Structures are given as C-alpha cells and as structure tokens.
Amino acid sequence: MTKSISCKDAGKDCGWVGSALTEKELMEKVMKHVKAEHKEIELTSANIDSIKSLIRET
C-alpha cells in the first residue's frame, strides 16, 4: 500500500499531493515541500505529529 497526504488534508489552499511507499519517505517529501512553499509553518514536533496523523493508506 502507498501512503499519501495533501496540503488540502491539512486545510491549506495548496494543490500539493505527496505519496510514497513508507511513512519515512513521505515525511521527507512533506518536510521538503513545507520548507519550500509554506515557510510560515514552524516544523515543531507537535506539528510533525499532526501532519503524520493525516497520512492515509491508498
């Protein structure tokens, strides 16, 4: 199964969608995207946990 997440899942007005085979791979993609496109978001451990809770199996 593939794991996926989108910015819309987090309530953002952004069309980005990411998917990967593992949570680790997906979170690396998420972190890269957030740092590049959502500089206003501070990546704290609480925010990272919140993001992880939005990951879906597809």
N, C-alpha and C positions, 0 to 999 in steps of 0.2 A: 504494500500500500504506500501511496505517496502522501506526504504531509504538505499542507498548504495553508496560506494565510494571505490576507489582502489588507490594504490600508482601510478599505471600507469596513472591514470587520472591526476595526478599532475606532470607527466613527470619523475617519479622516476623509476629506474630499480629495481623493487621490486614486488614480486608477491602477496603482501598482499591485501586482499579484506575484507571490513567490511560491515555489514548490520545490521539494527535494525528497530524497528517499529517507533521510534521517532528520531528527529534530536539530541536531548539531549543525548539519549543513544548512538547513533552513534558517536557523538563527544567525548564522554567519551572513547570509543574504539579507536578512532583515536588518542587522546592525549596519551593514554597508549602505543600504537604502536610507535608513533613518539618518545616518551621519551625513549623507549627501543631499537629501531632499527635505528633511524635517529637523533642521538644526535647532529649532526651538524646543525640541524634546530632549530632556536630560535622561540619559540611559542609566538610571539607578537600578539597584537590584529589585526594587518593588515594581518599577516599570517593566523590567525584563520578565519578571514573573507574570505580570499582567499580560504581556504580549504572548508569552508561552501558553497561557490559558485559552487563547484564541485560535491556536493551531488546530486544524481539522485533518482527519484522515480521509483521503479521497481515492 
